[in-house]
Amino acid sequence: MQTETLSIRISKLESAALRRRARDEKTSQGQLVRRALASYGITSAPTARSGFDVIKHLIGSSHGGPRDLSTNAKHLEDYGQ
């Protein structure tokens, strides 16, 4: 994502509220402003990806190996040593 810096004037009360909210949510002030722009319809909100979406290209890509790896005790003899 290419970024630009935007300077705006806000009141001391607004600035303190923004800092407090960012601290409470453990995020940056910029991230809060970007989220506000998305919720106001100025920008599109990034779509959340599920764990499946992240790894789906890997499913079925492993060929070979034992099929009973997690259930056969002989595969677990040296586990954790």
N, CA, C and O atoms as a GROMACS GRO file, in nm:
protein
  324
    1MET      N    1   0.085  -0.118   0.000
    1MET     CA    2   0.000   0.000   0.000
    1MET      C    3   0.089   0.124   0.000
    1MET      O    4   0.175   0.138   0.087
    2GLN      N    5   0.069   0.211  -0.096
    2GLN     CA    6   0.140   0.337  -0.097
    2GLN      C    7   0.069   0.431  -0.002
    2GLN      O    8  -0.054   0.436   0.002
    3THR      N    9   0.145   0.506   0.075
    3THR     CA   10   0.084   0.594   0.173
    3THR      C   11   0.125   0.738   0.149
    3THR      O   12   0.228   0.766   0.087
    4GLU      N   13   0.044   0.827   0.198
    4GLU     CA   14   0.072   0.969   0.197
    4GLU      C   15   0.046   1.022   0.336
    4GLU      O   16  -0.029   0.962   0.413
    5THR      N   17   0.107   1.133   0.369
    5THR     CA   18   0.085   1.197   0.497
    5THR      C   19  -0.019   1.306   0.479
    5THR      O   20  -0.014   1.384   0.385
    6LEU      N   21  -0.114   1.309   0.571
    6LEU     CA   22  -0.220   1.409   0.570
    6LEU      C   23  -0.215   1.485   0.702
    6LEU      O   24  -0.219   1.425   0.809
    7SER      N   25  -0.207   1.616   0.693
    7SER     CA   26  -0.208   1.698   0.814
    7SER      C   27  -0.347   1.759   0.830
    7SER      O   28  -0.400   1.819   0.736
    8ILE      N   29  -0.405   1.744   0.948
    8ILE     CA   30  -0.535   1.803   0.976
    8ILE      C   31  -0.528   1.875   1.110
    8ILE      O   32  -0.442   1.847   1.194
    9ARG      N   33  -0.618   1.966   1.128
    9ARG     CA   34  -0.627   2.037   1.256
    9ARG      C   35  -0.746   1.981   1.333
    9ARG      O   36  -0.858   1.981   1.283
   10ILE      N   37  -0.720   1.934   1.454
   10ILE     CA   38  -0.826   1.887   1.541
   10ILE      C   39  -0.806   1.951   1.677
   10ILE      O   40  -0.697   1.997   1.710
   11SER      N   41  -0.911   1.954   1.755
   11SER     CA   42  -0.903   2.017   1.886
   11SER      C   43  -0.820   1.931   1.981
   11SER      O   44  -0.795   1.813   1.956
   12LYS      N   45  -0.777   1.991   2.090
   12LYS     CA   46  -0.702   1.917   2.192
   12LYS      C   47  -0.787   1.804   2.249
   12LYS      O   48  -0.736   1.696   2.278
   13LEU      N   49  -0.916   1.829   2.264
   13LEU     CA   50  -1.007   1.727   2.314
   13LEU      C   51  -1.015   1.608   2.218
   13LEU      O   52  -1.010   1.492   2.260
   14GLU      N   53  -1.027   1.638   2.088
   14GLU     CA   54  -1.031   1.531   1.987
   14GLU      C   55  -0.899   1.455   1.982
   14GLU      O   56  -0.898   1.332   1.970
   15SER      N   57  -0.789   1.527   1.992
   15SER     CA   58  -0.658   1.464   1.990
   15SER      C   59  -0.639   1.370   2.109
   15SER      O   60  -0.588   1.259   2.095
   16ALA      N   61  -0.680   1.416   2.226
   16ALA     CA   62  -0.669   1.333   2.347
   16ALA      C   63  -0.758   1.210   2.336
   16ALA      O   64  -0.719   1.100   2.375
   17ALA      N   65  -0.880   1.228   2.281
   17ALA     CA   66  -0.971   1.116   2.265
   17ALA      C   67  -0.915   1.014   2.166
   17ALA      O   68  -0.928   0.893   2.186
   18LEU      N   69  -0.854   1.062   2.058
   18LEU     CA   70  -0.795   0.974   1.958
   18LEU      C   71  -0.679   0.895   2.018
   18LEU      O   72  -0.668   0.774   1.998
   19ARG      N   73  -0.592   0.963   2.092
   19ARG     CA   74  -0.479   0.895   2.157
   19ARG      C   75  -0.528   0.790   2.255
   19ARG      O   76  -0.476   0.678   2.259
   20ARG      N   77  -0.627   0.827   2.336
   20ARG     CA   78  -0.681   0.735   2.437
   20ARG      C   79  -0.743   0.611   2.371
   20ARG      O   80  -0.721   0.499   2.415
   21ARG      N   81  -0.820   0.633   2.266
   21ARG     CA   82  -0.885   0.521   2.196
   21ARG      C   83  -0.782   0.430   2.132
   21ARG      O   84  -0.794   0.307   2.138
   22ALA      N   85  -0.679   0.490   2.071
   22ALA     CA   86  -0.573   0.410   2.009
   22ALA      C   87  -0.500   0.327   2.115
   22ALA      O   88  -0.468   0.211   2.091
   23ARG      N   89  -0.473   0.386   2.228
   23ARG     CA   90  -0.406   0.313   2.337
   23ARG      C   91  -0.495   0.200   2.388
   23ARG      O   92  -0.448   0.089   2.410
   24ASP      N   93  -0.624   0.229   2.407
   24ASP     CA   94  -0.717   0.127   2.458
   24ASP      C   95  -0.730   0.009   2.362
   24ASP      O   96  -0.741  -0.105   2.406
   25GLU      N   97  -0.729   0.036   2.233
   25GLU     CA   98  -0.744  -0.069   2.133
   25GLU      C   99  -0.610  -0.127   2.087
   25GLU      O  100  -0.605  -0.216   2.003
   26LYS      N  101  -0.501  -0.074   2.145
   26LYS     CA  102  -0.366  -0.120   2.111
   26LYS      C  103  -0.343  -0.114   1.960
   26LYS      O  104  -0.300  -0.211   1.898
   27THR      N  105  -0.372   0.001   1.903
   27THR     CA  106  -0.352   0.025   1.761
   27THR      C  107  -0.299   0.166   1.742
   27THR      O  108  -0.287   0.241   1.839
   28SER      N  109  -0.269   0.203   1.620
   28SER     CA  110  -0.217   0.337   1.594
   28SER      C  111  -0.332   0.435   1.569
   28SER      O  112  -0.443   0.396   1.536
   29GLN      N  113  -0.301   0.562   1.586
   29GLN     CA  114  -0.400   0.665   1.557
   29GLN      C  115  -0.435   0.663   1.408
   29GLN      O  116  -0.551   0.682   1.370
   30GLY      N  117  -0.335   0.641   1.324
   30GLY     CA  118  -0.358   0.634   1.180
   30GLY      C  119  -0.452   0.521   1.143
   30GLY      O  120  -0.538   0.536   1.057
   31GLN      N  121  -0.435   0.405   1.209
   31GLN     CA  122  -0.522   0.291   1.180
   31GLN      C  123  -0.666   0.324   1.220
   31GLN      O  124  -0.760   0.286   1.149
   32LEU      N  125  -0.684   0.394   1.330
   32LEU     CA  126  -0.820   0.434   1.370
   32LEU      C  127  -0.882   0.528   1.266
   32LEU      O  128  -1.000   0.515   1.233
   33VAL      N  129  -0.804   0.621   1.216
   33VAL     CA  130  -0.855   0.716   1.116
   33VAL      C  131  -0.889   0.642   0.987
   33VAL      O  132  -0.991   0.669   0.925
   34ARG      N  133  -0.801   0.547   0.945
   34ARG     CA  134  -0.831   0.470   0.824
   34ARG      C  135  -0.959   0.388   0.841
   34ARG      O  136  -1.038   0.376   0.747
   35ARG      N  137  -0.979   0.332   0.960
   35ARG     CA  138  -1.101   0.255   0.987
   35ARG      C  139  -1.224   0.346   0.982
   35ARG      O  140  -1.329   0.307   0.932
   36ALA      N  141  -1.209   0.468   1.035
   36ALA     CA  142  -1.320   0.564   1.032
   36ALA      C  143  -1.354   0.603   0.888
   36ALA      O  144  -1.471   0.616   0.853
   37LEU      N  145  -1.251   0.621   0.805
   37LEU     CA  146  -1.276   0.653   0.664
   37LEU      C  147  -1.350   0.539   0.595
   37LEU      O  148  -1.440   0.563   0.514
   38ALA      N  149  -1.313   0.416   0.627
   38ALA     CA  150  -1.381   0.301   0.568
   38ALA      C  151  -1.526   0.293   0.614
   38ALA      O  152  -1.615   0.266   0.535
   39SER      N  153  -1.549   0.317   0.743
   39SER     CA  154  -1.687   0.307   0.793
   39SER      C  155  -1.774   0.422   0.742
   39SER      O  156  -1.896   0.408   0.735
   40TYR      N  157  -1.714   0.534   0.707
   40TYR     CA  158  -1.789   0.647   0.652
   40TYR      C  159  -1.813   0.632   0.503
   40TYR      O  160  -1.886   0.710   0.443
   41GLY      N  161  -1.751   0.530   0.443
   41GLY     CA  162  -1.772   0.504   0.301
   41GLY      C  163  -1.674   0.575   0.209
   41GLY      O  164  -1.691   0.572   0.088
   42ILE      N  165  -1.573   0.638   0.265
   42ILE     CA  166  -1.473   0.708   0.184
   42ILE      C  167  -1.382   0.608   0.114
   42ILE      O  168  -1.348   0.626  -0.003
   43THR      N  169  -1.343   0.504   0.186
   43THR     CA  170  -1.258   0.399   0.130
   43THR      C  171  -1.327   0.266   0.154
   43THR      O  172  -1.424   0.257   0.230
   44SER      N  173  -1.277   0.164   0.089
   44SER     CA  174  -1.334   0.032   0.113
   44SER      C  175  -1.257  -0.036   0.225
   44SER      O  176  -1.134  -0.025   0.233
   45ALA      N  177  -1.329  -0.105   0.309
   45ALA     CA  178  -1.266  -0.176   0.419
   45ALA      C  179  -1.197  -0.300   0.364
   45ALA      O  180  -1.251  -0.367   0.276
   46PRO      N  181  -1.077  -0.330   0.415
   46PRO     CA  182  -1.011  -0.453   0.369
   46PRO      C  183  -1.093  -0.574   0.410
   46PRO      O  184  -1.148  -0.579   0.520
   47THR      N  185  -1.099  -0.671   0.322
   47THR     CA  186  -1.176  -0.791   0.352
   47THR      C  187  -1.093  -0.882   0.441
   47THR      O  188  -0.974  -0.902   0.417
   48ALA      N  189  -1.157  -0.936   0.541
   48ALA     CA  190  -1.088  -1.028   0.631
   48ALA      C  191  -1.074  -1.163   0.563
   48ALA      O  192  -1.167  -1.211   0.497
   49ARG      N  193  -0.959  -1.224   0.581
   49ARG     CA  194  -0.935  -1.355   0.523
   49ARG      C  195  -0.938  -1.459   0.634
   49ARG      O  196  -0.883  -1.437   0.743
   50SER      N  197  -1.001  -1.570   0.606
   50SER     CA  198  -1.006  -1.678   0.704
   50SER      C  199  -0.876  -1.757   0.699
   50SER      O  200  -0.797  -1.743   0.606
   51GLY      N  201  -0.854  -1.839   0.800
   51GLY     CA  202  -0.738  -1.926   0.800
   51GLY      C  203  -0.735  -2.017   0.679
   51GLY      O  204  -0.630  -2.042   0.621
   52PHE      N  205  -0.852  -2.066   0.641
   52PHE     CA  206  -0.862  -2.152   0.522
   52PHE      C  207  -0.817  -2.076   0.398
   52PHE      O  208  -0.744  -2.131   0.315
   53ASP      N  209  -0.860  -1.949   0.384
   53ASP     CA  210  -0.821  -1.870   0.267
   53ASP      C  211  -0.669  -1.855   0.259
   53ASP      O  212  -0.612  -1.852   0.150
   54VAL      N  213  -0.604  -1.846   0.374
   54VAL     CA  214  -0.460  -1.826   0.377
   54VAL      C  215  -0.385  -1.951   0.332
   54VAL      O  216  -0.283  -1.940   0.264
   55ILE      N  217  -0.433  -2.071   0.370
   55ILE     CA  218  -0.358  -2.194   0.342
   55ILE      C  219  -0.420  -2.283   0.235
   55ILE      O  220  -0.368  -2.391   0.209
   56LYS      N  221  -0.529  -2.243   0.173
   56LYS     CA  222  -0.599  -2.333   0.081
   56LYS      C  223  -0.512  -2.378  -0.036
   56LYS      O  224  -0.534  -2.485  -0.091
   57HIS      N  225  -0.414  -2.297  -0.075
   57HIS     CA  226  -0.326  -2.339  -0.184
   57HIS      C  227  -0.233  -2.453  -0.142
   57HIS      O  228  -0.175  -2.520  -0.228
   58LEU      N  229  -0.218  -2.477  -0.012
   58LEU     CA  230  -0.132  -2.584   0.037
   58LEU      C  231  -0.205  -2.716   0.055
   58LEU      O  232  -0.141  -2.822   0.060
   59ILE      N  233  -0.336  -2.713   0.064
   59ILE     CA  234  -0.413  -2.834   0.089
   59ILE      C  235  -0.401  -2.930  -0.028
   59ILE      O  236  -0.428  -2.894  -0.143
   60GLY      N  237  -0.359  -3.052   0.002
   60GLY     CA  238  -0.341  -3.153  -0.100
   60GLY      C  239  -0.209  -3.144  -0.173
   60GLY      O  240  -0.188  -3.219  -0.269
   61SER      N  241  -0.120  -3.056  -0.131
   61SER     CA  242   0.007  -3.039  -0.202
   61SER      C  243   0.114  -3.136  -0.155
   61SER      O  244   0.216  -3.150  -0.222
   62SER      N  245   0.094  -3.202  -0.042
   62SER     CA  246   0.191  -3.298   0.010
   62SER      C  247   0.161  -3.436  -0.047
   62SER      O  248   0.050  -3.487  -0.034
   63HIS      N  249   0.261  -3.494  -0.110
   63HIS     CA  250   0.243  -3.628  -0.169
   63HIS      C  251   0.340  -3.723  -0.101
   63HIS      O  252   0.458  -3.691  -0.085
   64GLY      N  253   0.292  -3.838  -0.061
   64GLY     CA  254   0.376  -3.935   0.007
   64GLY      C  255   0.368  -3.916   0.157
   64GLY      O  256   0.293  -3.832   0.207
   65GLY      N  257   0.447  -3.994   0.229
   65GLY     CA  258   0.444  -3.988   0.374
   65GLY      C  259   0.339  -4.080   0.430
   65GLY      O  260   0.245  -4.119   0.360
   66PRO      N  261   0.354  -4.115   0.557
   66PRO     CA  262   0.258  -4.208   0.617
   66PRO      C  263   0.121  -4.144   0.637
   66PRO      O  264   0.111  -4.028   0.678
   67ARG      N  265   0.016  -4.219   0.609
   67ARG     CA  266  -0.120  -4.168   0.626
   67ARG      C  267  -0.164  -4.171   0.772
   67ARG      O  268  -0.256  -4.098   0.810
   68ASP      N  269  -0.099  -4.254   0.853
   68ASP     CA  270  -0.140  -4.270   0.993
   68ASP      C  271  -0.042  -4.199   1.088
   68ASP      O  272  -0.019  -4.246   1.200
   69LEU      N  273   0.014  -4.088   1.045
   69LEU     CA  274   0.117  -4.019   1.121
   69LEU      C  275   0.072  -3.980   1.261
   69LEU      O  276   0.150  -3.990   1.356
   70SER      N  277  -0.051  -3.938   1.276
   70SER     CA  278  -0.096  -3.891   1.407
   70SER      C  279  -0.159  -4.000   1.493
   70SER      O  280  -0.185  -3.978   1.611
   71THR      N  281  -0.182  -4.117   1.438
   71THR     CA  282  -0.251  -4.221   1.515
   71THR      C  283  -0.166  -4.344   1.542
   71THR      O  284  -0.196  -4.418   1.636
   72ASN      N  285  -0.064  -4.366   1.465
   72ASN     CA  286   0.019  -4.485   1.483
   72ASN      C  287   0.128  -4.455   1.585
   72ASN      O  288   0.207  -4.362   1.568
   73ALA      N  289   0.132  -4.534   1.692
   73ALA     CA  290   0.225  -4.511   1.802
   73ALA      C  291   0.371  -4.518   1.757
   73ALA      O  292   0.455  -4.451   1.817
   74LYS      N  293   0.404  -4.596   1.657
   74LYS     CA  294   0.544  -4.608   1.615
   74LYS      C  295   0.600  -4.476   1.563
   74LYS      O  296   0.720  -4.454   1.569
   75HIS      N  297   0.512  -4.388   1.511
   75HIS     CA  298   0.557  -4.258   1.463
   75HIS      C  299   0.579  -4.160   1.578
   75HIS      O  300   0.641  -4.056   1.560
   76LEU      N  301   0.528  -4.192   1.695
   76LEU     CA  302   0.536  -4.101   1.809
   76LEU      C  303   0.642  -4.142   1.911
   76LEU      O  304   0.652  -4.079   2.017
   77GLU      N  305   0.722  -4.246   1.882
   77GLU     CA  306   0.820  -4.297   1.979
   77GLU      C  307   0.919  -4.190   2.023
   77GLU      O  308   0.944  -4.178   2.143
   78ASP      N  309   0.977  -4.114   1.932
   78ASP     CA  310   1.080  -4.014   1.966
   78ASP      C  311   1.023  -3.873   1.979
   78ASP      O  312   1.099  -3.777   1.992
   79TYR      N  313   0.893  -3.861   1.977
   79TYR     CA  314   0.831  -3.728   1.983
   79TYR      C  315   0.863  -3.659   2.114
   79TYR      O  316   0.845  -3.717   2.221
   80GLY      N  317   0.911  -3.535   2.106
   80GLY     CA  318   0.939  -3.455   2.225
   80GLY      C  319   1.074  -3.481   2.287
   80GLY      O  320   1.103  -3.429   2.395
   81GLN      N  321   1.158  -3.558   2.222
   81GLN     CA  322   1.291  -3.585   2.278
   81GLN      C  323   1.399  -3.515   2.200
   81GLN      O  324   1.517  -3.526   2.233
   0.00000   0.00000   0.00000
